[in-house]
Amino acid sequence: MSNVPDLTAVILGLILAAWLGVAAWAIWTGLAMKSKAESTLRQSGRLGRLLETSPALPLLVRSDGKLEASQRLMHWLGFDHLPAHISELSEESRGMVPQDLEALMQDVNLAQKTGSSFVRAINVRGSDKALLIRGGLADQKIAPNGSALLWIFDATDSEGEISKLREENEAARAAFDALSALIEAAPVPMWHRSPDLRLTLVNSAYVAAVDAENGEQVIANGVELVEPVDGFSPVDAAARARERGEPLERIVATTVGGERRMTQVVDVPLGKSGIAGYAIDIQELEDARREQRRFGESQRDMLDRISAGVAQFGADKSLKFCNLPFQRIFSMRQQWIAEQPEFPRVLDRMREMNRIPEVRDFPEWREERTGWFQSAKAMEENWLLADGTHLRVLANPTPDGGLLVIFEDRTEQVQLASARDTLLRVRTATFDNLFESLAVFSADGKLNIWNHQFANNWGLEETDLGKHPRVDSLMQKMAGQLKQPARISEVRDMVRSATTERQQKGGRLNFADGRRFEFAAIPLPDGNALFTMLDISDSYRIEQALRERNEALVEADSIKGRFLSNMSYEFRTPLTSIGGFAELLDQGIAGPLTDQGHEYVRAILQSVKRLGNQIENVLDLSQSEAGALPIAKEKVNLKKLIEDIAGHFAEDAAAKAIGVELQLDEKLGSAMADKKRLTQAISQIVDNAIKYTDDGGRLLIHGSGNVKQAMIHISDNGPGMTAGEQSKVFDSFARSRDQKAGEKTGGLGLPLARQLVRAHGGDLTLTSEPGQGTLVTLDLPRQ
């Protein structure tokens, strides 16, 4: 039993020891956990601080849209507190832009469902802050049940830099596009070569210059604009420009658009980018340079031909050019001029040759003339040389700093001026003794010069004229001399018109005393007006007498025409009776006739026929001159017509042993004509030719033509006519005045023939020489 308390004590001791051990373990464990908790707290603090200072802040969006985020992130978005739901991240003046929030919610929803990640840039309302969001499905240890974890970066500075770079990129692209458009629109060919010197770009002007379809074809085929010159190709030129590192310019002949033209080709090295080139058409510039050279040469040739001496000095005062008159005036040798002496040396040589005026201080005089180079205006002087030569010197500074000096020899002008004074005195004396009335009015209407005849005709006093009155007041005094004083206004207006409008006008004036004057107002080269007046009283009376005589002659000619017409008709009745009775006698109606009686009767009939033809000619000629000759045109074969006429006169020609030859070309053809009248005209000419050609003579009829007209030439080797006789041939009444000419020209034949030909729209010409024969030419139109 005593052991029981001991056992109890042992058990209690063991329990106490166990409690003590447990207590000790608990104390040790508590101390260890406290230390670990403190360490974890310190680590959490560091992690929290890292998150607070991190450039990216987390935003946890749970599956129900609720948010977990730091206050710093809310400050980025402009909130004072964390909104409860993602849809509340956009308000009127803070938070996200509604469009950005809506897109973000769609991205979050997609990430929660599919686990996909996304990147989105958003803008904060009410500020210039830009945020970049990278999001995806959150790790299960961080947020289970399909939450989305968003990392938000402050991209304000980056977005600004990106915007700046984007603007610069757009500006660079716009500049590149503008440059490309400019190159494409450039009127000169332009191209680009890669570093290996192959063509990579050409513009439209290049394509047009090489007659290609497009730029791709040019680049593909490597078509060069410039041909190689002495083995030096465009590629060689580009290589040389690249080696030098500077633009290479050259002028070559290039075929542009099928035309050979001079071109300035420039290759520009672009470093590693290759070689650029362009070609400028300088053909017009080259032409202008050649034209300028030709102009300069022609100008110098012209200066050598003028009488004035010309010397041109450069900016360095050396003599660049002088013409031949300059060398002659100053007796300068060509060898010395070739040295291009300076202006002072030229003046020294002039002094040596005694070709300058006498001066007291020559060095000072020379220095003053050398100052012409700095003058702002032209200088003019007159030099009187020792031999009496008068020189007008004109010095004109040139824009390049040189000097152009002209030496005009006015010796003759001075002598002429002296002679002019004498001539003026002679002119004044002559002016005063002219039969015409003369007065000169200036442009302002004042009377300047007049002669005595002017004052006498108008009854004006010399003292009044000496006051040089104006035309208005002078005309008022002159009006009283006219038969119609109001007409003086016409004279005044004509004088004014001559001075202001520079028009010459004239007219006639009747004076109250019966005199008649013809006047004119004539503009003079110096702007004045000359008023001249000529007394035509005597000539007017003669003119009136001649007019009355002409009217009498016209009336006589009319009476003559009517007489000839009536006479022609009156002759026909007895002539017809004579012809009829002669035919009855020839037929033996009145009894048989002897052979000699028949011969007489046939002579009567032949004379009746000839007289009848002459009467018809007179009638036709009078009708033709009056323009009443009827013409009925039809198509006439001219060759057959001439052959018929020649056959008709064959017996007459054979009777005089006259040879008739026809040379009718096929081109003679036909014409629209009155067959009867044309036959009559040609017959008259042939009849004259046979009649006045001596026995054994020759008659030639030649016919030819063209599309528009036919030409008939009738020539004979008869006695011919003088010029005076030819002028009377076509005067239908000349025979009554010159019987001898009438006998040689055939009476009315040729005048009537010409009238008939002209009635057809053609013409007849006569060519004749005494002893050589006569040629008559007929020109007939086809229509």
VEXDOTOR-662167 format. One record per residue (C-alpha): x, y, z. Coordinates in steps of 0.2 Angstrom, whole numbers, padded with zeros to 4 digits, always signed. Example, Ala and Ser with C-alpha at 12.3 -4.5 7.8 and 13.67 -1.06 7.14 Angstrom:
<sites>
+0062-0022+0039 +0068-0005+0036 
</sites>
This chain:
<sites>
+0000+0000+0000 +0015+0011+0003 +0020+0009-0014 +0004+0017-0020 +0008+0034-0015 +0025+0032-0023 +0017+0027-0039 +0005+0041-0039 +0019+0052-0036 +0028+0045-0050 +0013+0047-0061 +0010+0064-0056 +0029+0068-0058 +0028+0061-0076 +0012+0071-0080 +0020+0086-0073 +0036+0083-0083 +0025+0080-0098 +0016+0096-0095 +0032+0105-0092 +0039+0097-0109 +0023+0103-0118 +0024+0120-0110 +0042+0121-0115 +0038+0115-0133 +0024+0127-0134 +0035+0141-0128 +0049+0136-0141 +0036+0134-0155 +0028+0151-0151 +0045+0159-0151 +0049+0151-0168 +0032+0155-0176 +0034+0173-0170 +0051+0174-0178 +0044+0167-0194 +0029+0178-0194 +0040+0193-0192 +0051+0187-0206 +0035+0184-0217 +0028+0201-0212 +0045+0210-0217 +0045+0200-0233 +0027+0205-0237 +0031+0223-0234 +0045+0222-0246 +0034+0214-0259 +0021+0227-0256 +0033+0241-0258 +0040+0233-0274 +0022+0232-0281 +0019+0250-0275 +0035+0256-0284 +0033+0244-0299 +0030+0252-0316 +0016+0239-0318 +0001+0238-0306 -0010+0222-0305 -0029+0223-0306 -0038+0207-0302 -0055+0205-0310 -0065+0191-0302 -0077+0180-0312 -0092+0191-0305 -0083+0207-0311 -0078+0213-0294 -0061+0221-0293 -0045+0220-0282 -0032+0233-0285 -0020+0246-0276 -0025+0264-0272 -0010+0269-0283 -0019+0261-0298 -0035+0270-0294 -0025+0287-0293 -0019+0283-0311 -0037+0281-0316 -0042+0297-0307 -0052+0288-0293 -0052+0292-0274 -0057+0274-0270 -0058+0257-0278 -0074+0254-0288 -0083+0238-0284 -0086+0232-0302 -0076+0233-0318 -0091+0242-0327 -0088+0257-0315 -0071+0261-0321 -0078+0274-0333 -0086+0290-0326 -0090+0307-0334 -0073+0315-0330 -0062+0301-0324 -0058+0283-0327 -0057+0275-0344 -0064+0281-0361 -0081+0272-0363 -0075+0264-0380 -0059+0258-0371 -0068+0251-0356 -0081+0241-0367 -0067+0234-0377 -0057+0229-0361 -0072+0221-0354 -0074+0210-0369 -0055+0205-0368 -0057+0201-0349 -0073+0191-0353 -0064+0181-0367 -0048+0178-0356 -0059+0171-0341 -0068+0159-0353 -0054+0154-0364 -0038+0158-0354 -0031+0168-0369 -0020+0184-0365 -0022+0201-0373 -0014+0218-0374 -0023+0234-0375 -0019+0253-0374 -0032+0264-0366 -0033+0283-0362 -0039+0290-0346 -0052+0303-0347 -0048+0321-0341 -0029+0319-0343 -0016+0315-0356 -0011+0298-0347 -0010+0283-0358 -0010+0265-0350 -0005+0249-0358 -0014+0233-0351 -0008+0216-0353 -0020+0203-0346 -0024+0184-0345 -0032+0171-0334 -0025+0172-0316 -0016+0158-0307 -0027+0147-0296 -0016+0150-0282 -0018+0169-0283 -0037+0169-0287 -0047+0153-0291 -0063+0152-0300 -0058+0160-0317 -0052+0177-0311 -0042+0188-0323 -0026+0196-0319 -0022+0213-0328 -0005+0221-0327 -0007+0239-0331 +0008+0249-0337 +0010+0268-0337 +0014+0271-0356 +0011+0290-0356 +0029+0294-0360 +0031+0279-0372 +0014+0283-0381 +0021+0301-0383 +0037+0295-0390 +0027+0283-0401 +0015+0297-0407 +0030+0308-0410 +0038+0294-0420 +0022+0290-0429 +0020+0309-0434 +0038+0309-0440 +0035+0293-0450 +0020+0301-0458 +0029+0317-0461 +0043+0307-0469 +0031+0296-0479 +0022+0312-0485 +0038+0320-0490 +0044+0304-0499 +0027+0303-0508 +0028+0322-0512 +0046+0319-0518 +0041+0304-0528 +0027+0314-0536 +0038+0328-0540 +0051+0317-0548 +0037+0308-0558 +0030+0325-0563 +0047+0332-0567 +0048+0337-0586 +0066+0331-0586 +0072+0313-0586 +0077+0307-0569 +0083+0290-0563 +0091+0281-0548 +0104+0267-0548 +0107+0254-0535 +0125+0252-0527 +0128+0240-0541 +0124+0254-0553 +0109+0245-0560 +0094+0256-0564 +0080+0254-0551 +0069+0269-0554 +0065+0280-0568 +0051+0294-0570 +0039+0296-0584 +0050+0309-0593 +0064+0296-0594 +0051+0283-0601 +0045+0295-0614 +0063+0300-0619 +0068+0282-0623 +0051+0278-0632 +0047+0264-0619 +0030+0258-0614 +0033+0260-0595 +0046+0261-0582 +0046+0242-0578 +0051+0239-0596 +0065+0252-0595 +0072+0244-0578 +0070+0226-0584 +0079+0229-0601 +0092+0242-0593 +0088+0255-0607 +0100+0269-0605 +0095+0287-0610 +0113+0292-0615 +0123+0283-0628 +0141+0279-0625 +0153+0292-0630 +0170+0286-0636 +0168+0270-0625 +0162+0280-0610 +0145+0273-0605 +0132+0280-0593 +0137+0267-0580 +0155+0272-0581 +0150+0290-0578 +0140+0284-0562 +0155+0274-0556 +0166+0289-0558 +0154+0300-0548 +0154+0287-0535 +0173+0287-0534 +0174+0306-0533 +0160+0307-0520 +0154+0323-0529 +0141+0326-0544 +0148+0323-0561 +0142+0334-0575 +0144+0332-0594 +0136+0338-0610 +0132+0325-0623 +0121+0323-0638 +0105+0313-0634 +0091+0306-0644 +0075+0312-0635 +0058+0308-0643 +0066+0304-0659 +0075+0321-0660 +0094+0323-0658 +0097+0336-0644 +0111+0343-0633 +0108+0337-0615 +0117+0341-0598 +0118+0325-0589 +0122+0325-0570 +0126+0310-0559 +0124+0313-0540 +0132+0300-0528 +0120+0296-0513 +0132+0286-0503 +0126+0269-0499 +0109+0273-0507 +0117+0272-0524 +0118+0285-0538 +0104+0298-0544 +0104+0306-0560 +0095+0318-0571 +0096+0326-0589 +0092+0344-0593 +0088+0348-0611 +0100+0362-0615 +0097+0362-0634 +0088+0379-0634 +0102+0386-0623 +0115+0380-0635 +0105+0387-0649 +0103+0403-0640 +0122+0403-0637 +0126+0400-0655 +0113+0413-0659 +0121+0425-0647 +0138+0422-0655 +0131+0424-0672 +0122+0440-0666 +0139+0446-0659 +0148+0443-0675 +0134+0451-0686 +0134+0465-0674 +0153+0468-0676 +0151+0466-0695 +0138+0479-0694 +0148+0490-0683 +0162+0489-0696 +0150+0495-0709 +0144+0510-0700 +0153+0527-0702 +0155+0530-0683 +0170+0523-0674 +0165+0511-0660 +0177+0505-0646 +0172+0494-0632 +0183+0492-0616 +0181+0479-0603 +0180+0481-0584 +0199+0480-0583 +0199+0495-0595 +0207+0485-0609 +0201+0487-0627 +0190+0472-0631 +0184+0478-0648 +0185+0492-0660 +0178+0493-0678 +0186+0498-0694 +0180+0517-0694 +0188+0519-0676 +0205+0512-0683 +0203+0524-0698 +0199+0539-0688 +0213+0537-0676 +0226+0529-0688 +0228+0514-0676 +0237+0498-0683 +0229+0481-0680 +0244+0473-0672 +0244+0487-0658 +0225+0484-0656 +0228+0465-0654 +0238+0469-0638 +0222+0475-0630 +0229+0491-0623 +0221+0500-0608 +0210+0515-0610 +0224+0528-0604 +0236+0520-0617 +0223+0522-0631 +0221+0541-0626 +0240+0542-0627 +0240+0535-0644 +0227+0547-0650 +0237+0561-0643 +0252+0555-0653 +0242+0554-0669 +0236+0572-0665 +0218+0565-0665 +0212+0574-0648 +0207+0592-0645 +0220+0604-0639 +0221+0604-0620 +0232+0613-0608 +0234+0599-0595 +0234+0582-0604 +0236+0571-0589 +0222+0579-0580 +0211+0578-0596 +0215+0559-0597 +0211+0556-0579 +0194+0564-0581 +0190+0553-0596 +0196+0538-0587 +0183+0542-0574 +0169+0538-0587 +0171+0520-0581 +0163+0525-0564 +0150+0537-0571 +0132+0532-0568 +0126+0540-0584 +0131+0542-0602 +0144+0556-0606 +0144+0566-0622 +0157+0578-0628 +0162+0587-0645 +0180+0586-0650 +0187+0599-0663 +0203+0592-0670 +0217+0601-0676 +0213+0597-0695 +0196+0604-0693 +0187+0587-0690 +0172+0588-0678 +0169+0572-0668 +0154+0569-0657 +0160+0557-0643 +0147+0547-0633 +0154+0537-0618 +0141+0524-0611 +0146+0514-0596 +0141+0496-0597 +0133+0485-0584 +0149+0474-0582 +0159+0489-0577 +0166+0492-0595 +0164+0507-0607 +0157+0509-0624 +0163+0524-0633 +0156+0530-0650 +0165+0543-0661 +0154+0551-0674 +0163+0561-0687 +0151+0576-0689 +0162+0587-0700 +0150+0585-0714 +0135+0589-0703 +0144+0605-0698 +0147+0610-0715 +0129+0605-0720 +0123+0615-0706 +0131+0630-0713 +0125+0626-0730 +0107+0623-0723 +0107+0641-0717 +0110+0647-0734 +0097+0635-0741 +0084+0641-0728 +0086+0659-0734 +0084+0652-0752 +0069+0643-0747 +0061+0658-0739 +0064+0668-0755 +0057+0654-0765 +0042+0651-0753 +0037+0669-0755 +0038+0669-0774 +0028+0653-0777 +0011+0655-0786 +0002+0644-0773 -0004+0651-0757 +0005+0642-0742 +0004+0642-0724 +0011+0631-0710 +0001+0628-0694 +0009+0621-0678 +0001+0607-0668 -0006+0620-0656 -0015+0628-0670 -0004+0644-0672 +0002+0651-0689 +0020+0648-0691 +0025+0651-0709 +0016+0659-0723 +0020+0667-0740 +0015+0683-0748 +0003+0675-0760 -0007+0668-0744 -0009+0685-0737 -0014+0693-0754 -0027+0680-0758 -0035+0681-0742 -0033+0700-0740 -0023+0699-0724 -0011+0711-0716 +0007+0706-0714 +0008+0714-0697 -0007+0703-0691 +0001+0687-0698 +0017+0692-0689 +0008+0690-0672 +0006+0671-0676 -0013+0670-0673 -0022+0654-0670 -0032+0645-0683 -0049+0649-0675 -0046+0668-0675 -0037+0668-0692 -0052+0659-0700 -0064+0672-0694 -0055+0685-0704 -0053+0674-0719 -0072+0669-0720 -0077+0686-0728 -0068+0682-0744 -0079+0666-0747 -0094+0665-0757 -0101+0655-0743 -0093+0661-0727 -0100+0646-0717 -0088+0635-0727 -0073+0642-0718 -0077+0629-0704 -0072+0615-0716 -0055+0623-0719 -0053+0624-0700 -0058+0606-0697 -0046+0600-0710 -0031+0609-0703 -0035+0602-0686 -0037+0585-0693 -0020+0586-0702 -0011+0591-0685 -0021+0579-0673 -0027+0564-0684 -0012+0565-0696 -0024+0564-0711 -0023+0573-0728 -0039+0581-0734 -0043+0594-0747 -0057+0602-0756 -0062+0617-0767 -0067+0635-0762 -0077+0648-0771 -0072+0666-0767 -0085+0680-0768 -0076+0689-0782 -0078+0673-0793 -0061+0665-0791 -0060+0647-0787 -0046+0639-0777 -0042+0621-0774 -0035+0618-0756 -0027+0604-0746 -0022+0602-0728 -0006+0590-0727 +0002+0583-0711 +0020+0587-0710 +0033+0575-0703 +0037+0587-0688 +0019+0587-0682 +0014+0603-0691 +0001+0605-0705 +0004+0613-0722 -0011+0623-0729 -0009+0625-0748 -0021+0634-0760 -0020+0635-0779 -0030+0646-0790 -0039+0635-0802 -0051+0648-0810 -0043+0647-0827 -0042+0628-0827 -0060+0627-0821 -0066+0637-0836 -0056+0626-0847 -0063+0611-0839 -0081+0617-0841 -0077+0620-0860 -0070+0602-0861 -0084+0594-0852 -0097+0603-0864 -0087+0597-0879 -0086+0579-0872 -0105+0579-0870 -0107+0585-0888 -0095+0571-0893 -0105+0558-0884 -0121+0564-0891 -0113+0563-0909 -0107+0546-0906 -0124+0541-0901 -0132+0548-0916 -0118+0540-0926 -0123+0523-0919 -0141+0525-0923 -0137+0531-0940 -0126+0516-0944 -0140+0504-0937 -0153+0513-0947 -0142+0514-0963 -0138+0495-0962 -0157+0491-0962 -0161+0504-0975 -0147+0496-0987 -0154+0479-0986 -0170+0482-0996 -0162+0489-1012 -0148+0477-1010 -0159+0463-1009 -0169+0469-1024 -0152+0471-1034 -0147+0454-1030 -0164+0447-1034 -0165+0455-1051 -0147+0450-1055 -0151+0432-1051 -0166+0434-1063 -0155+0441-1077 -0143+0427-1074 -0157+0414-1076 -0162+0422-1093 -0179+0427-1087 -0177+0444-1096 -0170+0435-1111 -0154+0426-1115 -0137+0435-1111 -0121+0434-1119 -0106+0426-1110 -0100+0443-1105 -0117+0448-1099 -0117+0432-1087 -0100+0438-1081 -0106+0455-1077 -0121+0448-1068 -0110+0436-1058 -0099+0451-1053 -0115+0460-1048 -0120+0445-1037 -0103+0444-1029 -0102+0462-1025 -0120+0461-1018 -0114+0447-1007 -0099+0456-1001 -0109+0472-0997 -0122+0462-0988 -0108+0454-0977 -0101+0472-0974 -0118+0478-0969 -0120+0463-0957 -0103+0467-0950 -0108+0485-0947 -0124+0479-0938 -0115+0466-0928 -0101+0478-0923 -0114+0492-0918 -0124+0479-0907 -0108+0472-0900 -0102+0490-0895 -0119+0493-0887 -0118+0476-0878 -0134+0469-0887 -0126+0456-0897 -0135+0439-0894 -0124+0424-0890 -0131+0406-0890 -0118+0395-0883 -0117+0376-0887 -0103+0363-0887 -0093+0366-0903 -0079+0355-0910 -0065+0368-0913 -0055+0357-0924 -0069+0353-0936 -0075+0371-0936 -0057+0377-0941 -0056+0364-0955 -0073+0369-0962 -0068+0387-0962 -0051+0383-0971 -0061+0373-0984 -0073+0387-0987 -0058+0399-0991 -0048+0385-1001 -0053+0392-1018 -0049+0410-1013 -0032+0404-1007 -0029+0394-1022 -0033+0408-1033 -0018+0418-1026 -0007+0402-1024 -0007+0405-1005 -0002+0389-0995 -0014+0386-0981 -0007+0374-0967 -0017+0368-0952 -0008+0363-0936 -0022+0357-0924 -0017+0349-0908 -0028+0336-0900 -0028+0347-0885 -0038+0360-0895 -0054+0350-0891 -0071+0359-0889 -0078+0374-0881 -0095+0381-0876 -0098+0395-0890 -0110+0402-0902 -0105+0392-0918 -0111+0405-0930 -0103+0420-0921 -0086+0411-0919 -0086+0405-0937 -0089+0423-0942 -0075+0429-0931 -0062+0417-0937 -0068+0419-0955 -0065+0438-0954 -0047+0435-0949 -0044+0421-0962 -0052+0432-0975 -0041+0447-0971 -0025+0436-0971 -0029+0429-0988 -0034+0446-0995 -0019+0456-0989 -0006+0442-0992 +0004+0443-1008 +0003+0429-1021 +0013+0414-1017 +0012+0418-0998 +0008+0407-0983 -0006+0406-0970 -0004+0395-0954 -0018+0391-0942 -0012+0383-0926 -0023+0377-0912 -0019+0370-0895 -0026+0372-0877 -0027+0367-0859 -0040+0362-0847 -0046+0380-0845 -0045+0388-0862 -0042+0385-0881 -0029+0395-0891 -0030+0398-0910 -0015+0407-0919 -0018+0413-0937 -0002+0420-0945 +0003+0426-0962 +0018+0432-0971 +0010+0447-0978 +0016+0466-0978 +0012+0468-0959 +0008+0484-0950 +0017+0498-0941 +0013+0502-0922 +0002+0517-0927 -0008+0506-0939 -0010+0493-0926 -0017+0505-0914 -0031+0510-0927 -0035+0492-0931 -0049+0490-0917 -0056+0508-0920 -0071+0504-0929 -0072+0521-0936 -0054+0524-0940 -0056+0519-0958 -0065+0535-0961 -0050+0545-0954 -0036+0535-0962 -0041+0526-0978 -0023+0519-0980 -0024+0510-0964 -0041+0504-0967 -0035+0496-0983 -0021+0486-0974 -0031+0481-0959 -0047+0474-0968 -0060+0487-0964 -0072+0481-0950 -0065+0463-0950 -0053+0463-0935 -0064+0475-0924 -0079+0464-0927 -0069+0448-0924 -0062+0455-0907 -0080+0460-0902 -0086+0443-0906 -0072+0434-0896 -0074+0445-0881 -0093+0442-0881 -0088+0424-0878 -0077+0429-0863 -0061+0428-0872 -0049+0440-0880 -0040+0443-0897 -0023+0451-0898 -0013+0457-0913 +0006+0456-0916 +0013+0463-0932 +0029+0470-0940 +0031+0478-0957 +0038+0466-0969 +0036+0451-0957 +0018+0447-0957 +0004+0447-0945 -0001+0435-0930 -0018+0435-0923 -0021+0425-0907 -0038+0420-0900 -0040+0415-0882 -0057+0406-0879 -0063+0399-0862 -0069+0381-0862 -0085+0386-0853 
</sites>
